Amino acid sequence: MKKVFVFFLLVFLLISCEKDDKKENFACNNLTTYNYWTKIDFKSNYTIQLPHGFDGAGMVGFEGNTFNKKSKDNKIILSYMYCSPLFCYDFGDTLQNSIPKSIQVMGSFDMPITLSDIEYFCQNSETIGVLYYSTDGDITKSRLYWKEHEILRQALEIEFYLSEIDTVIKIIETIKNK
């Protein structure tokens, strides 16, 4: 009788196991510094580096922060504005406990766009950033989530030409705590 019980218990445990997506192997971009790039304030507790030739106010705000920078040729536009009627916050909405394989954002004419291409950003083997973007078309909207207090939260909205993906990744790799 005990053998039958143990057998069914093992079968139940094997059937109820779920795959842990967090343990999948994936390429991870490590954080770095570029000595010849300009370092600016990105959020209250973070800096970011940009290559020469980016215009815009950067981080500004009286009742909270917003951010806007773009390349001179407008091929990369970086921005965030996570505001309520009374205050602007450094971060927006959060991701669930697991990292989804895709997200949807609003595109032109209020049409949803699915972002299913992902780049991961790591520090000391820990995922601290996730960039969602799409490879449909020449220009993509994208969204960066960054780990703040152990939670991945909206940190940056990026519009860029896909030909500039390497530069976008390098820019994100420079985000650092102050």
Beta strands, then each sheet from edge to edge (+ up, - down):
strand 1: 28-30
strand 2: 38-43
strand 3: 46-50
strand 4: 54-60
strand 5: 66-71
strand 6: 76-80
strand 7: 82-83
strand 8: 88-89
strand 9: 103-106
strand 10: 112-115
strand 11: 117-123
strand 12: 126-133
strand 13: 139-148
strand 14: 151-161
strand 15: 176-177
sheet 1: 1+ 11+ 12- 13+ 14- 6+ 5- 4+
sheet 2: 2+ 3- 15+
sheet 3: 7+ 8-
sheet 4: 9+ 10-
end
